[in-house]
Amino acid sequence: MNKTFFFLVTIIAVACNNPTQKQIDYGSNSQAGKYIEVNDIKIYYEIYGEGEPLMLFHGNGGSIEGFEFQIPELSKHFKVIAVDSRGQGRSTDSDKEITYALMASDMNELIDKLKLGSVYVVGWSDGGNIGLELAYAHPEKVKKLFTSGANYSHENYLTPYDSTTIMDKNDPLIVALKALRLKRAARASARLIPIPESSPATQKKLEVLMEKYPNFTIEQLKQINVPALIAVGDHDLIALDHTVELFKSLPHAQLLIVPGATHGVLVEQPDFMNNEIIRFLNTPYRDINPYYRYLIPK
């Protein structure tokens, strides 16, 4: 994984938002935030709303803050537990190698310590990878899984770099990114890294994470029986054929390809994505036979 992609994912995760819509300082809300010891680290999390538990897992180098457009709406329908993954946001790190399996283990223990039972999971990018690992290793803990921009392998998953398509400098995506990059960059390190002096080592581990993991085989994916909705932007950094292969390999899955969207679709089209998340989680899942109409007795 090259550093340009790592930087882009990080910027999207924490910066590609509309600050005028933000009323609560998600990721730094002292009234909602707590720490809890999990495995060999301290996990930071914030809880909003009431109802069935729904956990939010952010992308690589991000934090709870990346879900600022999701938390207000989702917390109207669910008990939202937004989590900073190890070494990211306000959660601490250890000397262990960071892997998706280890972070899934963190989430499994967090579920146990908070006595959540079985939860809904919404994972963005690397957060979706953590969700897949959790559903694979601890299926009893996951009721349903929603991923956006997840990948099941560290090989051949990126969309080829496009040097020919030039976007207008006044495109809304570019304008929003520029404005928020300046605002967030100055305070991001002190605000999001719990131990600033350890951040270079942790950032290196997060880069290595994407270079070496995940390593799911198709046969392993076929063992994940949790109902899943696999979402991706039609111009996502995650290749469409990779996402389709993930969808096809999961026994009980639906596929959502969002038009005019990139890896940051959750902040580019939050209303649409929030509605899709709520619809999927609240609708009883059923498998669909493509030939069902021909199988109905006359």
C-alpha positions as CSV (number, residue, x, y, z in Angstrom):
1,M,0.0,0.0,0.0
2,N,1.5,3.3,-1.0
3,K,1.6,6.3,1.3
4,T,-0.5,8.4,-1.1
5,F,-3.5,6.0,-0.7
6,F,-3.0,5.9,3.1
7,F,-3.0,9.7,3.2
8,L,-6.1,9.9,1.0
9,V,-8.0,7.4,3.1
10,T,-7.1,9.3,6.2
11,I,-8.2,12.6,4.8
12,I,-11.5,11.2,3.6
13,A,-12.1,9.6,6.9
14,V,-11.7,12.7,9.0
15,A,-12.1,15.6,6.7
16,C,-14.5,15.2,3.9
17,N,-17.5,16.5,5.8
18,N,-19.7,19.6,6.0
19,P,-18.8,21.3,9.3
20,T,-21.9,23.4,9.3
21,Q,-23.9,20.2,10.1
22,K,-21.8,19.3,13.1
23,Q,-23.3,20.2,16.4
24,I,-21.7,17.5,18.7
25,D,-17.9,17.0,18.7
26,Y,-18.1,13.3,17.8
27,G,-14.9,11.6,18.8
28,S,-14.1,14.2,21.4
29,N,-17.4,14.3,23.3
30,S,-16.5,14.1,27.0
31,Q,-20.2,13.6,28.0
32,A,-20.5,10.5,25.8
33,G,-17.0,9.1,25.7
34,K,-15.4,6.5,27.9
35,Y,-12.4,4.2,28.1
36,I,-12.3,0.5,28.8
37,E,-9.5,-1.9,29.0
38,V,-9.6,-4.5,26.2
39,N,-6.9,-7.1,25.5
40,D,-3.7,-5.1,26.0
41,I,-5.0,-1.6,25.3
42,K,-7.5,1.0,26.3
43,I,-10.4,1.4,23.8
44,Y,-12.2,4.7,23.5
45,Y,-15.9,4.7,22.6
46,E,-18.9,6.9,22.6
47,I,-22.6,5.8,23.0
48,Y,-25.6,7.6,21.6
49,G,-29.3,6.7,21.4
50,E,-31.3,3.7,22.6
51,G,-32.5,0.4,21.2
52,E,-30.7,-2.5,19.5
53,P,-26.9,-2.1,19.7
54,L,-25.1,-0.9,16.6
55,M,-21.3,-0.6,16.5
56,L,-19.5,1.7,14.1
57,F,-16.0,0.8,12.9
58,H,-14.0,3.6,11.1
59,G,-11.4,3.4,8.4
60,N,-7.6,3.3,8.6
61,G,-6.1,6.3,10.3
62,G,-9.6,7.6,11.1
63,S,-11.7,7.9,14.2
64,I,-15.3,8.1,15.5
65,E,-15.3,11.6,14.0
66,G,-15.6,10.0,10.5
67,F,-19.1,9.0,11.3
68,E,-20.4,12.5,12.2
69,F,-23.0,12.2,9.4
70,Q,-24.2,8.8,10.5
71,I,-24.4,9.0,14.3
72,P,-27.2,11.7,14.5
73,E,-29.6,9.7,12.3
74,L,-28.7,6.1,13.3
75,S,-29.0,7.0,17.0
76,K,-32.7,7.8,16.4
77,H,-33.2,4.1,15.6
78,F,-30.4,2.2,17.5
79,K,-28.1,2.3,20.5
80,V,-25.0,3.5,18.6
81,I,-21.6,2.5,20.0
82,A,-18.9,4.3,18.0
83,V,-15.4,3.0,18.6
84,D,-11.9,4.1,18.0
85,S,-9.8,1.2,16.8
86,R,-6.5,0.4,18.5
87,G,-3.8,3.0,17.9
88,Q,-6.3,5.3,16.2
89,G,-8.4,8.2,17.5
90,R,-8.2,8.2,21.3
91,S,-7.6,4.4,21.7
92,T,-4.1,3.4,22.8
93,D,-1.7,1.0,21.0
94,S,0.6,-1.7,22.2
95,D,3.8,-3.3,20.9
96,K,1.8,-5.9,18.9
97,E,1.5,-5.9,15.2
98,I,-1.8,-4.4,14.2
99,T,-4.0,-6.8,12.2
100,Y,-7.7,-6.9,11.4
101,A,-8.0,-10.2,13.3
102,L,-6.5,-8.5,16.4
103,M,-8.8,-5.5,16.1
104,A,-11.8,-7.9,15.7
105,S,-10.7,-9.6,18.9
106,D,-10.7,-6.1,20.6
107,M,-14.3,-5.6,19.4
108,N,-15.3,-9.0,20.6
109,E,-14.0,-8.3,24.1
110,L,-15.6,-4.9,24.0
111,I,-19.0,-6.4,23.2
112,D,-18.5,-8.8,26.1
113,K,-17.4,-6.1,28.6
114,L,-20.3,-3.8,27.7
115,K,-22.7,-6.8,27.8
116,L,-24.1,-6.0,24.3
117,G,-24.8,-9.6,23.3
118,S,-25.2,-9.6,19.5
119,V,-24.8,-6.4,17.6
120,Y,-25.3,-4.8,14.3
121,V,-22.1,-3.7,12.7
122,V,-21.5,-0.8,10.2
123,G,-17.9,-0.7,9.0
124,W,-16.3,1.8,6.6
125,S,-13.2,0.8,4.7
126,D,-10.9,-0.9,7.2
127,G,-13.8,-0.9,9.6
128,G,-15.6,-3.2,7.1
129,N,-12.6,-5.5,7.1
130,I,-12.8,-5.6,10.9
131,G,-16.5,-6.4,10.6
132,L,-15.7,-9.3,8.3
133,E,-13.1,-10.7,10.7
134,L,-15.6,-10.3,13.6
135,A,-18.4,-12.1,11.7
136,Y,-15.9,-14.9,10.7
137,A,-14.4,-15.5,14.1
138,H,-17.4,-14.7,16.3
139,P,-20.6,-15.0,14.2
140,E,-22.7,-15.2,17.4
141,K,-21.8,-11.5,18.1
142,V,-23.0,-10.1,14.7
143,K,-26.6,-9.9,13.8
144,K,-26.0,-8.1,10.5
145,L,-23.1,-6.6,8.8
146,F,-23.0,-3.5,6.6
147,T,-19.7,-2.6,4.9
148,S,-18.7,0.3,2.7
149,G,-15.5,0.1,0.7
150,A,-14.3,-3.1,2.4
151,N,-11.7,-5.5,0.9
152,Y,-11.2,-9.2,1.7
153,S,-7.6,-9.4,0.4
154,H,-4.6,-7.2,0.3
155,E,-3.9,-8.2,-3.2
156,N,-5.4,-6.8,-6.4
157,Y,-8.1,-4.9,-4.7
158,L,-7.4,-1.3,-5.7
159,T,-9.0,0.5,-8.7
160,P,-6.2,1.2,-11.2
161,Y,-4.9,4.8,-10.9
162,D,-6.6,7.2,-13.3
163,S,-4.3,10.0,-14.6
164,T,-6.6,11.0,-17.4
165,T,-9.8,12.1,-15.6
166,I,-9.3,15.7,-14.5
167,M,-12.0,17.1,-12.1
168,D,-12.9,20.7,-12.2
169,K,-11.3,22.7,-9.3
170,N,-14.7,24.0,-8.3
171,D,-16.2,20.5,-8.1
172,P,-18.1,20.2,-4.7
173,L,-15.9,17.3,-3.6
174,I,-12.7,19.2,-4.1
175,V,-14.0,22.5,-2.6
176,A,-15.2,20.6,0.5
177,L,-11.9,18.7,0.8
178,K,-9.7,21.8,0.6
179,A,-11.7,23.8,3.2
180,L,-11.8,21.0,5.7
181,R,-8.2,19.8,5.2
182,L,-7.0,23.2,6.3
183,K,-9.3,23.3,9.3
184,R,-8.6,19.7,10.5
185,A,-4.9,19.3,9.7
186,A,-3.7,21.8,12.3
187,R,-5.4,20.0,15.2
188,A,-5.6,16.4,14.0
189,S,-2.4,15.1,15.6
190,A,-3.1,16.5,19.1
191,R,-6.8,15.7,18.9
192,L,-6.8,12.3,17.5
193,I,-3.5,10.6,18.6
194,P,-3.7,9.7,22.3
195,I,0.1,9.5,22.6
196,P,1.6,11.9,20.0
197,E,5.2,10.7,20.4
198,S,4.2,7.1,19.5
199,S,2.2,8.2,16.4
200,P,5.0,7.6,13.8
201,A,5.4,4.0,14.9
202,T,1.7,3.4,14.9
203,Q,1.2,5.1,11.6
204,K,3.8,2.8,10.1
205,K,2.0,-0.2,11.5
206,L,-1.2,1.0,9.9
207,E,0.5,1.3,6.6
208,V,1.9,-2.2,6.9
209,L,-1.5,-3.4,7.9
210,M,-2.8,-2.6,4.4
211,E,0.2,-4.1,2.7
212,K,-0.1,-7.5,4.4
213,Y,-3.8,-7.9,5.3
214,P,-6.5,-9.0,5.1
215,N,-6.0,-12.5,3.8
216,F,-9.4,-14.1,3.5
217,T,-9.7,-17.0,1.1
218,I,-12.9,-17.5,-0.9
219,E,-13.6,-20.6,1.1
220,Q,-13.3,-18.7,4.4
221,L,-15.7,-16.0,3.1
222,K,-18.2,-18.8,2.3
223,Q,-18.2,-19.7,6.0
224,I,-19.5,-16.3,7.0
225,N,-23.2,-16.8,7.4
226,V,-24.1,-13.4,8.9
227,P,-26.5,-11.4,6.7
228,A,-24.5,-8.7,5.0
229,L,-25.0,-5.7,2.8
230,I,-21.8,-4.9,0.8
231,A,-21.7,-1.3,-0.4
232,V,-19.2,0.5,-2.7
233,G,-19.1,3.6,-4.7
234,D,-19.0,3.2,-8.5
235,H,-15.8,5.2,-8.4
236,D,-14.5,3.7,-5.2
237,L,-10.8,3.1,-4.5
238,I,-11.8,-0.5,-4.0
239,A,-12.2,-2.2,-7.4
240,L,-15.7,-3.1,-8.4
241,D,-14.8,-6.6,-9.4
242,H,-13.2,-7.2,-6.0
243,T,-16.3,-6.0,-4.3
244,V,-18.5,-8.1,-6.5
245,E,-16.3,-11.2,-5.7
246,L,-16.8,-10.4,-2.0
247,F,-20.5,-10.2,-2.4
248,K,-20.7,-13.4,-4.4
249,S,-18.6,-15.3,-1.9
250,L,-20.8,-14.5,1.1
251,P,-23.7,-16.9,1.5
252,H,-26.2,-14.3,2.6
253,A,-25.4,-11.0,1.1
254,Q,-26.8,-8.1,-0.8
255,L,-24.9,-5.7,-3.0
256,L,-25.2,-1.9,-3.2
257,I,-23.2,0.0,-5.9
258,V,-23.8,3.7,-5.4
259,P,-23.6,5.9,-8.5
260,G,-21.5,9.0,-8.6
261,A,-19.7,8.0,-5.4
262,T,-16.1,7.3,-4.2
263,H,-14.6,5.7,-1.2
264,G,-16.0,8.5,0.9
265,V,-19.7,7.8,0.0
266,L,-20.8,7.8,3.6
267,V,-20.0,11.5,3.8
268,E,-20.7,12.4,0.1
269,Q,-24.2,11.0,0.2
270,P,-25.0,10.6,3.9
271,D,-28.8,10.7,3.6
272,F,-29.0,8.0,1.0
273,M,-26.5,5.8,2.9
274,N,-28.1,6.3,6.2
275,N,-31.5,5.3,4.8
276,E,-29.9,2.2,3.2
277,I,-28.3,1.2,6.5
278,I,-31.5,1.6,8.4
279,R,-33.5,-0.2,5.8
280,F,-31.1,-3.2,5.7
281,L,-30.9,-3.5,9.5
282,N,-34.6,-3.2,10.1
283,T,-35.8,-5.4,7.3
284,P,-35.8,-9.2,7.9
285,Y,-33.2,-10.7,5.7
286,R,-34.1,-13.4,3.2
287,D,-32.2,-15.0,0.4
288,I,-33.5,-14.5,-3.1
289,N,-33.5,-17.0,-5.9
290,P,-32.9,-15.2,-9.2
291,Y,-35.4,-17.6,-10.9
292,Y,-38.1,-17.4,-8.2
293,R,-40.8,-16.3,-10.6
294,Y,-40.4,-19.4,-12.6
295,L,-40.6,-21.6,-9.5
296,I,-44.0,-20.4,-8.4
297,P,-46.6,-23.2,-8.9
298,K,-49.2,-22.3,-11.4
